[in-house]
Amino acid sequence: MATTMQTQINVTTDALDTREIRAIELADGWHNVTNCELVQFAVGEAHSPISPTKLYPALRYKNEFNKLVRTPIAKVLSFSDEPQSRS
């Protein structure tokens, strides 16, 4: 007969609302952002209405050049609630 073991652990969470994100770190360094929000990026065949075959969690924001950008969450290395200098 199998036995089950339980262990109690303490978990600390640090939550940041996407509206508070002012910079994200990508592979090429820090990028200051505005109007950041969490979205599901859909990939599907081009017909109307679009029928996505896959959804990817992504951040949609305006970058330093005021361009609308969508970045998959998997590509983000870290977040900051303060603007960062490019390094």
Phi, psi and omega in degrees: 000130182284145176247152180247131177252140177239139177233132176274136177229154175261134180238128176255129179246149178231101185265141178224119177292139182302332179292342180270351182289126179247345180203147174231147178257124176247180182302332181264009177120191182279145176228124175284139185226157173225160177054044183282137175212153178273128181225166171257116179274124184258139174239125181200179179286149183281093169208166186248128353283157182295137177246096185294139175262340177216144175240138180234129176293134184214162170258133174247127185203170172261131181273189182300336182261014180063028177263141177284126185231145172240123181237124177301138180306324182299339181271349183274125180275321177199166182237156173218145176266011175232145176302148181237153174273147180294134176230000000 
